[in-house]
Amino acid sequence: VREEAACARSSDFMPGVLQNNIPAFTLFAMFFVVIPLAGSIINEKTHGTFDRMRTLPVSFFQVTAAKVMLFVTVCTLQFLFLLFVGKYIMPLLGEKSTFDMHVSIPALAAAVLSSSLAATGFGILTGAFAATHGQAATFGSVMVVILALLGGIFVPVHVLPETLRNISYVSPLRWGTDAFLGVFARHSGPAGILTEVSLLTGFFIISILLSIRKFSKR
């Protein structure tokens, strides 16, 4: 028996344990790249590496693009690992909920890429404004936890009080969670998660633009 939601945007739709937790903790892990990413940027600023790179015939876009490509790859590998855990390891531990892998590949790729970009953009933005490792680690970890609490990472959004549900729409982790739930739980195609993907991509673009503005003042 295959169970499907009658409406992709059904307000009372409640995902299963694995349907909610695997995407949620995947996003949580993605956004924690803020600590190593911001740390690498701070090292470059304090050791003068960034200034020396700027003397080479490379643009700021090339330097930033290299970081984005690296950490998007890291986030994608994290996603694949947690997907493997949810599909093959959790059933061995007694979790009886199914994790349906019959999904739209283009939609899944869009959700993973946009979430990875948003997490990377957040890390670059934090590194651009933080002056020390302590500032980056404290601010980054606290903000990720707050965004996770609002985004339905620890507690599914549908069981939060109405006030918190409304506030949760400002959290990038909520957008990512909704995108992954659209893929895995509602079996949506790319059009079904277009709003969430657009929000995540827009967050990345804004983060990069703010970072460029900050670095241009150096």
mmCIF file of the C-alpha atoms, coordinates in Angstrom:
data_MODEL
# 
_entry.id   MODEL 
# 
loop_
_atom_site.group_PDB 
_atom_site.id 
_atom_site.type_symbol 
_atom_site.label_atom_id 
_atom_site.label_alt_id 
_atom_site.label_comp_id 
_atom_site.label_asym_id 
_atom_site.label_entity_id 
_atom_site.label_seq_id 
_atom_site.pdbx_PDB_ins_code 
_atom_site.Cartn_x 
_atom_site.Cartn_y 
_atom_site.Cartn_z 
_atom_site.occupancy 
_atom_site.B_iso_or_equiv 
_atom_site.pdbx_formal_charge 
_atom_site.auth_seq_id 
_atom_site.auth_comp_id 
_atom_site.auth_asym_id 
_atom_site.auth_atom_id 
_atom_site.pdbx_PDB_model_num 
ATOM 1   C CA . VAL A 1 1   ? 0.000  0.000  0.000   1.00 0.00 ? 1   VAL A CA 1 
ATOM 2   C CA . ARG A 1 2   ? 1.428  3.358  -1.008  1.00 0.00 ? 2   ARG A CA 1 
ATOM 3   C CA . GLU A 1 3   ? 0.153  6.300  1.012   1.00 0.00 ? 3   GLU A CA 1 
ATOM 4   C CA . GLU A 1 4   ? 0.141  9.773  -0.559  1.00 0.00 ? 4   GLU A CA 1 
ATOM 5   C CA . ALA A 1 5   ? -1.133 13.172 0.501   1.00 0.00 ? 5   ALA A CA 1 
ATOM 6   C CA . ALA A 1 6   ? -4.294 14.229 -1.320  1.00 0.00 ? 6   ALA A CA 1 
ATOM 7   C CA . CYS A 1 7   ? -2.996 17.791 -1.576  1.00 0.00 ? 7   CYS A CA 1 
ATOM 8   C CA . ALA A 1 8   ? 0.614  18.914 -1.800  1.00 0.00 ? 8   ALA A CA 1 
ATOM 9   C CA . ARG A 1 9   ? -0.095 21.894 0.451   1.00 0.00 ? 9   ARG A CA 1 
ATOM 10  C CA . SER A 1 10  ? -2.410 20.157 2.902   1.00 0.00 ? 10  SER A CA 1 
ATOM 11  C CA . SER A 1 11  ? -2.157 22.071 6.186   1.00 0.00 ? 11  SER A CA 1 
ATOM 12  C CA . ASP A 1 12  ? -2.786 18.991 8.320   1.00 0.00 ? 12  ASP A CA 1 
ATOM 13  C CA . PHE A 1 13  ? -0.232 16.786 6.567   1.00 0.00 ? 13  PHE A CA 1 
ATOM 14  C CA . MET A 1 14  ? 1.994  15.084 9.163   1.00 0.00 ? 14  MET A CA 1 
ATOM 15  C CA . PRO A 1 15  ? 5.182  13.373 7.937   1.00 0.00 ? 15  PRO A CA 1 
ATOM 16  C CA . GLY A 1 16  ? 6.528  10.185 9.480   1.00 0.00 ? 16  GLY A CA 1 
ATOM 17  C CA . VAL A 1 17  ? 9.510  10.000 11.798  1.00 0.00 ? 17  VAL A CA 1 
ATOM 18  C CA . LEU A 1 18  ? 12.128 9.354  9.128   1.00 0.00 ? 18  LEU A CA 1 
ATOM 19  C CA . GLN A 1 19  ? 10.412 11.612 6.599   1.00 0.00 ? 19  GLN A CA 1 
ATOM 20  C CA . ASN A 1 20  ? 10.810 14.495 9.039   1.00 0.00 ? 20  ASN A CA 1 
ATOM 21  C CA . ASN A 1 21  ? 14.053 13.688 10.858  1.00 0.00 ? 21  ASN A CA 1 
ATOM 22  C CA . ILE A 1 22  ? 16.363 12.715 7.989   1.00 0.00 ? 22  ILE A CA 1 
ATOM 23  C CA . PRO A 1 23  ? 15.846 15.950 6.003   1.00 0.00 ? 23  PRO A CA 1 
ATOM 24  C CA . ALA A 1 24  ? 15.778 17.996 9.218   1.00 0.00 ? 24  ALA A CA 1 
ATOM 25  C CA . PHE A 1 25  ? 19.075 16.762 10.625  1.00 0.00 ? 25  PHE A CA 1 
ATOM 26  C CA . THR A 1 26  ? 20.636 16.861 7.173   1.00 0.00 ? 26  THR A CA 1 
ATOM 27  C CA . LEU A 1 27  ? 19.943 20.602 7.096   1.00 0.00 ? 27  LEU A CA 1 
ATOM 28  C CA . PHE A 1 28  ? 21.192 20.953 10.662  1.00 0.00 ? 28  PHE A CA 1 
ATOM 29  C CA . ALA A 1 29  ? 24.498 19.364 9.651   1.00 0.00 ? 29  ALA A CA 1 
ATOM 30  C CA . MET A 1 30  ? 24.703 21.497 6.510   1.00 0.00 ? 30  MET A CA 1 
ATOM 31  C CA . PHE A 1 31  ? 24.364 24.778 8.373   1.00 0.00 ? 31  PHE A CA 1 
ATOM 32  C CA . PHE A 1 32  ? 27.023 23.800 10.890  1.00 0.00 ? 32  PHE A CA 1 
ATOM 33  C CA . VAL A 1 33  ? 29.623 24.226 8.147   1.00 0.00 ? 33  VAL A CA 1 
ATOM 34  C CA . VAL A 1 34  ? 29.449 27.842 9.324   1.00 0.00 ? 34  VAL A CA 1 
ATOM 35  C CA . ILE A 1 35  ? 32.145 27.051 11.899  1.00 0.00 ? 35  ILE A CA 1 
ATOM 36  C CA . PRO A 1 36  ? 34.898 25.655 9.611   1.00 0.00 ? 36  PRO A CA 1 
ATOM 37  C CA . LEU A 1 37  ? 33.960 27.979 6.739   1.00 0.00 ? 37  LEU A CA 1 
ATOM 38  C CA . ALA A 1 38  ? 33.950 31.123 8.854   1.00 0.00 ? 38  ALA A CA 1 
ATOM 39  C CA . GLY A 1 39  ? 37.132 29.927 10.551  1.00 0.00 ? 39  GLY A CA 1 
ATOM 40  C CA . SER A 1 40  ? 38.945 29.613 7.236   1.00 0.00 ? 40  SER A CA 1 
ATOM 41  C CA . ILE A 1 41  ? 37.917 33.144 6.245   1.00 0.00 ? 41  ILE A CA 1 
ATOM 42  C CA . ILE A 1 42  ? 39.079 34.557 9.582   1.00 0.00 ? 42  ILE A CA 1 
ATOM 43  C CA . ASN A 1 43  ? 42.429 32.772 9.201   1.00 0.00 ? 43  ASN A CA 1 
ATOM 44  C CA . GLU A 1 44  ? 42.852 34.381 5.802   1.00 0.00 ? 44  GLU A CA 1 
ATOM 45  C CA . LYS A 1 45  ? 42.092 37.812 7.241   1.00 0.00 ? 45  LYS A CA 1 
ATOM 46  C CA . THR A 1 46  ? 44.305 37.549 10.330  1.00 0.00 ? 46  THR A CA 1 
ATOM 47  C CA . HIS A 1 47  ? 47.280 35.918 8.563   1.00 0.00 ? 47  HIS A CA 1 
ATOM 48  C CA . GLY A 1 48  ? 47.140 38.233 5.559   1.00 0.00 ? 48  GLY A CA 1 
ATOM 49  C CA . THR A 1 49  ? 46.413 35.379 3.146   1.00 0.00 ? 49  THR A CA 1 
ATOM 50  C CA . PHE A 1 50  ? 43.378 37.132 1.702   1.00 0.00 ? 50  PHE A CA 1 
ATOM 51  C CA . ASP A 1 51  ? 45.372 40.304 1.007   1.00 0.00 ? 51  ASP A CA 1 
ATOM 52  C CA . ARG A 1 52  ? 48.105 38.298 -0.714  1.00 0.00 ? 52  ARG A CA 1 
ATOM 53  C CA . MET A 1 53  ? 45.524 36.523 -2.869  1.00 0.00 ? 53  MET A CA 1 
ATOM 54  C CA . ARG A 1 54  ? 44.142 39.895 -3.898  1.00 0.00 ? 54  ARG A CA 1 
ATOM 55  C CA . THR A 1 55  ? 47.556 40.826 -5.306  1.00 0.00 ? 55  THR A CA 1 
ATOM 56  C CA . LEU A 1 56  ? 47.264 37.910 -7.737  1.00 0.00 ? 56  LEU A CA 1 
ATOM 57  C CA . PRO A 1 57  ? 45.372 38.205 -11.024 1.00 0.00 ? 57  PRO A CA 1 
ATOM 58  C CA . VAL A 1 58  ? 42.216 36.672 -9.542  1.00 0.00 ? 58  VAL A CA 1 
ATOM 59  C CA . SER A 1 59  ? 38.914 38.327 -8.761  1.00 0.00 ? 59  SER A CA 1 
ATOM 60  C CA . PHE A 1 60  ? 37.018 38.208 -5.494  1.00 0.00 ? 60  PHE A CA 1 
ATOM 61  C CA . PHE A 1 61  ? 34.367 36.226 -7.353  1.00 0.00 ? 61  PHE A CA 1 
ATOM 62  C CA . GLN A 1 62  ? 36.890 33.469 -8.179  1.00 0.00 ? 62  GLN A CA 1 
ATOM 63  C CA . VAL A 1 63  ? 38.105 33.268 -4.580  1.00 0.00 ? 63  VAL A CA 1 
ATOM 64  C CA . THR A 1 64  ? 34.541 33.102 -3.263  1.00 0.00 ? 64  THR A CA 1 
ATOM 65  C CA . ALA A 1 65  ? 33.415 30.647 -5.947  1.00 0.00 ? 65  ALA A CA 1 
ATOM 66  C CA . ALA A 1 66  ? 36.158 28.231 -4.925  1.00 0.00 ? 66  ALA A CA 1 
ATOM 67  C CA . LYS A 1 67  ? 34.933 28.260 -1.319  1.00 0.00 ? 67  LYS A CA 1 
ATOM 68  C CA . VAL A 1 68  ? 31.336 27.865 -2.430  1.00 0.00 ? 68  VAL A CA 1 
ATOM 69  C CA . MET A 1 69  ? 32.143 24.861 -4.634  1.00 0.00 ? 69  MET A CA 1 
ATOM 70  C CA . LEU A 1 70  ? 34.136 23.167 -1.879  1.00 0.00 ? 70  LEU A CA 1 
ATOM 71  C CA . PHE A 1 71  ? 31.569 23.557 0.868   1.00 0.00 ? 71  PHE A CA 1 
ATOM 72  C CA . VAL A 1 72  ? 28.601 22.784 -1.383  1.00 0.00 ? 72  VAL A CA 1 
ATOM 73  C CA . THR A 1 73  ? 30.376 19.497 -2.098  1.00 0.00 ? 73  THR A CA 1 
ATOM 74  C CA . VAL A 1 74  ? 30.837 18.916 1.648   1.00 0.00 ? 74  VAL A CA 1 
ATOM 75  C CA . CYS A 1 75  ? 27.142 19.600 2.289   1.00 0.00 ? 75  CYS A CA 1 
ATOM 76  C CA . THR A 1 76  ? 26.143 17.238 -0.521  1.00 0.00 ? 76  THR A CA 1 
ATOM 77  C CA . LEU A 1 77  ? 28.300 14.460 0.928   1.00 0.00 ? 77  LEU A CA 1 
ATOM 78  C CA . GLN A 1 78  ? 26.687 15.037 4.326   1.00 0.00 ? 78  GLN A CA 1 
ATOM 79  C CA . PHE A 1 79  ? 23.287 14.678 2.717   1.00 0.00 ? 79  PHE A CA 1 
ATOM 80  C CA . LEU A 1 80  ? 24.240 11.423 0.981   1.00 0.00 ? 80  LEU A CA 1 
ATOM 81  C CA . PHE A 1 81  ? 25.636 9.988  4.214   1.00 0.00 ? 81  PHE A CA 1 
ATOM 82  C CA . LEU A 1 82  ? 22.534 10.809 6.263   1.00 0.00 ? 82  LEU A CA 1 
ATOM 83  C CA . LEU A 1 83  ? 20.330 9.538  3.446   1.00 0.00 ? 83  LEU A CA 1 
ATOM 84  C CA . PHE A 1 84  ? 22.199 6.234  3.624   1.00 0.00 ? 84  PHE A CA 1 
ATOM 85  C CA . VAL A 1 85  ? 21.734 6.142  7.409   1.00 0.00 ? 85  VAL A CA 1 
ATOM 86  C CA . GLY A 1 86  ? 18.010 6.809  7.121   1.00 0.00 ? 86  GLY A CA 1 
ATOM 87  C CA . LYS A 1 87  ? 17.457 4.230  4.405   1.00 0.00 ? 87  LYS A CA 1 
ATOM 88  C CA . TYR A 1 88  ? 19.642 1.351  5.593   1.00 0.00 ? 88  TYR A CA 1 
ATOM 89  C CA . ILE A 1 89  ? 20.839 1.890  9.184   1.00 0.00 ? 89  ILE A CA 1 
ATOM 90  C CA . MET A 1 90  ? 17.724 3.145  10.978  1.00 0.00 ? 90  MET A CA 1 
ATOM 91  C CA . PRO A 1 91  ? 15.592 0.096  9.998   1.00 0.00 ? 91  PRO A CA 1 
ATOM 92  C CA . LEU A 1 92  ? 18.273 -2.118 11.598  1.00 0.00 ? 92  LEU A CA 1 
ATOM 93  C CA . LEU A 1 93  ? 17.826 -0.182 14.846  1.00 0.00 ? 93  LEU A CA 1 
ATOM 94  C CA . GLY A 1 94  ? 14.117 -0.942 14.983  1.00 0.00 ? 94  GLY A CA 1 
ATOM 95  C CA . GLU A 1 95  ? 12.660 2.104  13.219  1.00 0.00 ? 95  GLU A CA 1 
ATOM 96  C CA . LYS A 1 96  ? 9.663  0.739  11.351  1.00 0.00 ? 96  LYS A CA 1 
ATOM 97  C CA . SER A 1 97  ? 8.786  3.923  9.440   1.00 0.00 ? 97  SER A CA 1 
ATOM 98  C CA . THR A 1 98  ? 9.544  3.700  5.758   1.00 0.00 ? 98  THR A CA 1 
ATOM 99  C CA . PHE A 1 99  ? 11.682 6.201  3.892   1.00 0.00 ? 99  PHE A CA 1 
ATOM 100 C CA . ASP A 1 100 ? 10.399 6.244  0.321   1.00 0.00 ? 100 ASP A CA 1 
ATOM 101 C CA . MET A 1 101 ? 13.156 6.847  -2.230  1.00 0.00 ? 101 MET A CA 1 
ATOM 102 C CA . HIS A 1 102 ? 10.820 6.961  -5.236  1.00 0.00 ? 102 HIS A CA 1 
ATOM 103 C CA . VAL A 1 103 ? 11.147 10.722 -5.641  1.00 0.00 ? 103 VAL A CA 1 
ATOM 104 C CA . SER A 1 104 ? 11.714 13.271 -8.362  1.00 0.00 ? 104 SER A CA 1 
ATOM 105 C CA . ILE A 1 105 ? 15.484 13.407 -8.921  1.00 0.00 ? 105 ILE A CA 1 
ATOM 106 C CA . PRO A 1 106 ? 15.434 16.959 -10.388 1.00 0.00 ? 106 PRO A CA 1 
ATOM 107 C CA . ALA A 1 107 ? 13.437 18.173 -7.377  1.00 0.00 ? 107 ALA A CA 1 
ATOM 108 C CA . LEU A 1 108 ? 15.791 16.418 -4.972  1.00 0.00 ? 108 LEU A CA 1 
ATOM 109 C CA . ALA A 1 109 ? 18.845 17.894 -6.699  1.00 0.00 ? 109 ALA A CA 1 
ATOM 110 C CA . ALA A 1 110 ? 17.300 21.374 -6.543  1.00 0.00 ? 110 ALA A CA 1 
ATOM 111 C CA . ALA A 1 111 ? 16.538 20.987 -2.824  1.00 0.00 ? 111 ALA A CA 1 
ATOM 112 C CA . VAL A 1 112 ? 20.049 19.738 -2.001  1.00 0.00 ? 112 VAL A CA 1 
ATOM 113 C CA . LEU A 1 113 ? 21.802 22.391 -4.094  1.00 0.00 ? 113 LEU A CA 1 
ATOM 114 C CA . SER A 1 114 ? 19.752 25.334 -2.820  1.00 0.00 ? 114 SER A CA 1 
ATOM 115 C CA . SER A 1 115 ? 20.084 24.191 0.811   1.00 0.00 ? 115 SER A CA 1 
ATOM 116 C CA . SER A 1 116 ? 23.849 23.736 0.402   1.00 0.00 ? 116 SER A CA 1 
ATOM 117 C CA . LEU A 1 117 ? 24.157 27.194 -1.151  1.00 0.00 ? 117 LEU A CA 1 
ATOM 118 C CA . ALA A 1 118 ? 22.163 28.766 1.688   1.00 0.00 ? 118 ALA A CA 1 
ATOM 119 C CA . ALA A 1 119 ? 24.339 27.062 4.322   1.00 0.00 ? 119 ALA A CA 1 
ATOM 120 C CA . THR A 1 120 ? 27.528 28.105 2.516   1.00 0.00 ? 120 THR A CA 1 
ATOM 121 C CA . GLY A 1 121 ? 26.303 31.671 2.132   1.00 0.00 ? 121 GLY A CA 1 
ATOM 122 C CA . PHE A 1 122 ? 25.548 31.844 5.846   1.00 0.00 ? 122 PHE A CA 1 
ATOM 123 C CA . GLY A 1 123 ? 29.072 30.634 6.630   1.00 0.00 ? 123 GLY A CA 1 
ATOM 124 C CA . ILE A 1 124 ? 30.718 33.164 4.307   1.00 0.00 ? 124 ILE A CA 1 
ATOM 125 C CA . LEU A 1 125 ? 28.593 35.987 5.720   1.00 0.00 ? 125 LEU A CA 1 
ATOM 126 C CA . THR A 1 126 ? 29.520 35.037 9.274   1.00 0.00 ? 126 THR A CA 1 
ATOM 127 C CA . GLY A 1 127 ? 33.207 34.872 8.386   1.00 0.00 ? 127 GLY A CA 1 
ATOM 128 C CA . ALA A 1 128 ? 33.057 38.252 6.669   1.00 0.00 ? 128 ALA A CA 1 
ATOM 129 C CA . PHE A 1 129 ? 31.679 40.064 9.720   1.00 0.00 ? 129 PHE A CA 1 
ATOM 130 C CA . ALA A 1 130 ? 33.331 38.109 12.555  1.00 0.00 ? 130 ALA A CA 1 
ATOM 131 C CA . ALA A 1 131 ? 36.710 39.323 13.780  1.00 0.00 ? 131 ALA A CA 1 
ATOM 132 C CA . THR A 1 132 ? 37.815 36.245 15.752  1.00 0.00 ? 132 THR A CA 1 
ATOM 133 C CA . HIS A 1 133 ? 37.236 32.501 15.827  1.00 0.00 ? 133 HIS A CA 1 
ATOM 134 C CA . GLY A 1 134 ? 35.382 32.882 19.102  1.00 0.00 ? 134 GLY A CA 1 
ATOM 135 C CA . GLN A 1 135 ? 32.918 35.338 17.614  1.00 0.00 ? 135 GLN A CA 1 
ATOM 136 C CA . ALA A 1 136 ? 32.317 33.154 14.558  1.00 0.00 ? 136 ALA A CA 1 
ATOM 137 C CA . ALA A 1 137 ? 31.921 29.923 16.540  1.00 0.00 ? 137 ALA A CA 1 
ATOM 138 C CA . THR A 1 138 ? 29.640 31.452 19.172  1.00 0.00 ? 138 THR A CA 1 
ATOM 139 C CA . PHE A 1 139 ? 27.446 33.431 16.812  1.00 0.00 ? 139 PHE A CA 1 
ATOM 140 C CA . GLY A 1 140 ? 27.336 30.684 14.187  1.00 0.00 ? 140 GLY A CA 1 
ATOM 141 C CA . SER A 1 141 ? 26.445 27.835 16.525  1.00 0.00 ? 141 SER A CA 1 
ATOM 142 C CA . VAL A 1 142 ? 23.875 29.847 18.503  1.00 0.00 ? 142 VAL A CA 1 
ATOM 143 C CA . MET A 1 143 ? 22.179 31.146 15.349  1.00 0.00 ? 143 MET A CA 1 
ATOM 144 C CA . VAL A 1 144 ? 22.046 27.675 13.797  1.00 0.00 ? 144 VAL A CA 1 
ATOM 145 C CA . VAL A 1 145 ? 20.394 26.262 16.925  1.00 0.00 ? 145 VAL A CA 1 
ATOM 146 C CA . ILE A 1 146 ? 17.877 29.128 17.031  1.00 0.00 ? 146 ILE A CA 1 
ATOM 147 C CA . LEU A 1 147 ? 17.067 28.743 13.334  1.00 0.00 ? 147 LEU A CA 1 
ATOM 148 C CA . ALA A 1 148 ? 16.799 24.970 13.856  1.00 0.00 ? 148 ALA A CA 1 
ATOM 149 C CA . LEU A 1 149 ? 14.343 25.395 16.726  1.00 0.00 ? 149 LEU A CA 1 
ATOM 150 C CA . LEU A 1 150 ? 12.205 27.659 14.565  1.00 0.00 ? 150 LEU A CA 1 
ATOM 151 C CA . GLY A 1 151 ? 12.643 25.538 11.443  1.00 0.00 ? 151 GLY A CA 1 
ATOM 152 C CA . GLY A 1 152 ? 11.243 22.275 12.775  1.00 0.00 ? 152 GLY A CA 1 
ATOM 153 C CA . ILE A 1 153 ? 14.549 20.447 13.165  1.00 0.00 ? 153 ILE A CA 1 
ATOM 154 C CA . PHE A 1 154 ? 14.072 19.194 16.721  1.00 0.00 ? 154 PHE A CA 1 
ATOM 155 C CA . VAL A 1 155 ? 10.277 19.421 16.863  1.00 0.00 ? 155 VAL A CA 1 
ATOM 156 C CA . PRO A 1 156 ? 8.146  19.121 13.710  1.00 0.00 ? 156 PRO A CA 1 
ATOM 157 C CA . VAL A 1 157 ? 6.652  22.445 12.698  1.00 0.00 ? 157 VAL A CA 1 
ATOM 158 C CA . HIS A 1 158 ? 3.103  21.112 12.753  1.00 0.00 ? 158 HIS A CA 1 
ATOM 159 C CA . VAL A 1 159 ? 3.265  20.532 16.528  1.00 0.00 ? 159 VAL A CA 1 
ATOM 160 C CA . LEU A 1 160 ? 4.635  24.009 17.340  1.00 0.00 ? 160 LEU A CA 1 
ATOM 161 C CA . PRO A 1 161 ? 2.304  26.693 18.736  1.00 0.00 ? 161 PRO A CA 1 
ATOM 162 C CA . GLU A 1 162 ? 0.714  28.857 16.074  1.00 0.00 ? 162 GLU A CA 1 
ATOM 163 C CA . THR A 1 163 ? 2.847  31.887 16.993  1.00 0.00 ? 163 THR A CA 1 
ATOM 164 C CA . LEU A 1 164 ? 6.074  29.945 16.542  1.00 0.00 ? 164 LEU A CA 1 
ATOM 165 C CA . ARG A 1 165 ? 4.792  28.414 13.303  1.00 0.00 ? 165 ARG A CA 1 
ATOM 166 C CA . ASN A 1 166 ? 4.303  31.897 11.906  1.00 0.00 ? 166 ASN A CA 1 
ATOM 167 C CA . ILE A 1 167 ? 7.730  33.050 13.102  1.00 0.00 ? 167 ILE A CA 1 
ATOM 168 C CA . SER A 1 168 ? 9.354  29.929 11.635  1.00 0.00 ? 168 SER A CA 1 
ATOM 169 C CA . TYR A 1 169 ? 8.808  31.219 8.092   1.00 0.00 ? 169 TYR A CA 1 
ATOM 170 C CA . VAL A 1 170 ? 11.832 33.530 8.542   1.00 0.00 ? 170 VAL A CA 1 
ATOM 171 C CA . SER A 1 171 ? 14.187 30.584 9.135   1.00 0.00 ? 171 SER A CA 1 
ATOM 172 C CA . PRO A 1 172 ? 16.170 29.237 6.149   1.00 0.00 ? 172 PRO A CA 1 
ATOM 173 C CA . LEU A 1 173 ? 16.080 25.830 7.834   1.00 0.00 ? 173 LEU A CA 1 
ATOM 174 C CA . ARG A 1 174 ? 12.273 25.936 7.646   1.00 0.00 ? 174 ARG A CA 1 
ATOM 175 C CA . TRP A 1 175 ? 12.492 26.600 3.904   1.00 0.00 ? 175 TRP A CA 1 
ATOM 176 C CA . GLY A 1 176 ? 14.920 23.721 3.490   1.00 0.00 ? 176 GLY A CA 1 
ATOM 177 C CA . THR A 1 177 ? 12.812 21.383 5.611   1.00 0.00 ? 177 THR A CA 1 
ATOM 178 C CA . ASP A 1 178 ? 9.702  22.204 3.589   1.00 0.00 ? 178 ASP A CA 1 
ATOM 179 C CA . ALA A 1 179 ? 11.627 21.609 0.357   1.00 0.00 ? 179 ALA A CA 1 
ATOM 180 C CA . PHE A 1 180 ? 12.833 18.175 1.474   1.00 0.00 ? 180 PHE A CA 1 
ATOM 181 C CA . LEU A 1 181 ? 9.403  17.240 2.824   1.00 0.00 ? 181 LEU A CA 1 
ATOM 182 C CA . GLY A 1 182 ? 7.950  18.255 -0.514  1.00 0.00 ? 182 GLY A CA 1 
ATOM 183 C CA . VAL A 1 183 ? 10.334 15.828 -2.220  1.00 0.00 ? 183 VAL A CA 1 
ATOM 184 C CA . PHE A 1 184 ? 10.258 12.869 0.168   1.00 0.00 ? 184 PHE A CA 1 
ATOM 185 C CA . ALA A 1 185 ? 6.829  13.089 1.797   1.00 0.00 ? 185 ALA A CA 1 
ATOM 186 C CA . ARG A 1 186 ? 4.625  14.824 -0.745  1.00 0.00 ? 186 ARG A CA 1 
ATOM 187 C CA . HIS A 1 187 ? 6.456  13.508 -3.840  1.00 0.00 ? 187 HIS A CA 1 
ATOM 188 C CA . SER A 1 188 ? 6.514  16.969 -5.402  1.00 0.00 ? 188 SER A CA 1 
ATOM 189 C CA . GLY A 1 189 ? 8.368  17.804 -8.577  1.00 0.00 ? 189 GLY A CA 1 
ATOM 190 C CA . PRO A 1 190 ? 10.567 20.877 -9.113  1.00 0.00 ? 190 PRO A CA 1 
ATOM 191 C CA . ALA A 1 191 ? 7.509  23.116 -9.517  1.00 0.00 ? 191 ALA A CA 1 
ATOM 192 C CA . GLY A 1 192 ? 6.141  21.978 -6.151  1.00 0.00 ? 192 GLY A CA 1 
ATOM 193 C CA . ILE A 1 193 ? 9.174  23.243 -4.224  1.00 0.00 ? 193 ILE A CA 1 
ATOM 194 C CA . LEU A 1 194 ? 9.900  26.291 -6.367  1.00 0.00 ? 194 LEU A CA 1 
ATOM 195 C CA . THR A 1 195 ? 9.041  28.737 -3.570  1.00 0.00 ? 195 THR A CA 1 
ATOM 196 C CA . GLU A 1 196 ? 11.388 27.114 -1.046  1.00 0.00 ? 196 GLU A CA 1 
ATOM 197 C CA . VAL A 1 197 ? 14.212 26.737 -3.566  1.00 0.00 ? 197 VAL A CA 1 
ATOM 198 C CA . SER A 1 198 ? 13.840 30.383 -4.579  1.00 0.00 ? 198 SER A CA 1 
ATOM 199 C CA . LEU A 1 199 ? 13.963 31.542 -0.948  1.00 0.00 ? 199 LEU A CA 1 
ATOM 200 C CA . LEU A 1 200 ? 17.087 29.488 -0.214  1.00 0.00 ? 200 LEU A CA 1 
ATOM 201 C CA . THR A 1 201 ? 18.833 30.689 -3.374  1.00 0.00 ? 201 THR A CA 1 
ATOM 202 C CA . GLY A 1 202 ? 17.842 34.277 -2.630  1.00 0.00 ? 202 GLY A CA 1 
ATOM 203 C CA . PHE A 1 203 ? 19.263 33.946 0.882   1.00 0.00 ? 203 PHE A CA 1 
ATOM 204 C CA . PHE A 1 204 ? 22.550 32.750 -0.616  1.00 0.00 ? 204 PHE A CA 1 
ATOM 205 C CA . ILE A 1 205 ? 22.710 35.637 -3.088  1.00 0.00 ? 205 ILE A CA 1 
ATOM 206 C CA . ILE A 1 206 ? 21.975 38.233 -0.395  1.00 0.00 ? 206 ILE A CA 1 
ATOM 207 C CA . SER A 1 207 ? 24.605 36.696 1.907   1.00 0.00 ? 207 SER A CA 1 
ATOM 208 C CA . ILE A 1 208 ? 27.254 36.807 -0.840  1.00 0.00 ? 208 ILE A CA 1 
ATOM 209 C CA . LEU A 1 209 ? 26.404 40.405 -1.765  1.00 0.00 ? 209 LEU A CA 1 
ATOM 210 C CA . LEU A 1 210 ? 26.650 41.513 1.875   1.00 0.00 ? 210 LEU A CA 1 
ATOM 211 C CA . SER A 1 211 ? 29.974 39.665 2.204   1.00 0.00 ? 211 SER A CA 1 
ATOM 212 C CA . ILE A 1 212 ? 31.348 41.364 -0.920  1.00 0.00 ? 212 ILE A CA 1 
ATOM 213 C CA . ARG A 1 213 ? 30.258 44.745 0.451   1.00 0.00 ? 213 ARG A CA 1 
ATOM 214 C CA . LYS A 1 214 ? 32.017 44.013 3.732   1.00 0.00 ? 214 LYS A CA 1 
ATOM 215 C CA . PHE A 1 215 ? 35.254 42.876 2.065   1.00 0.00 ? 215 PHE A CA 1 
ATOM 216 C CA . SER A 1 216 ? 35.234 45.835 -0.339  1.00 0.00 ? 216 SER A CA 1 
ATOM 217 C CA . LYS A 1 217 ? 35.563 48.166 2.647   1.00 0.00 ? 217 LYS A CA 1 
ATOM 218 C CA . ARG A 1 218 ? 38.866 46.584 3.718   1.00 0.00 ? 218 ARG A CA 1 
# 
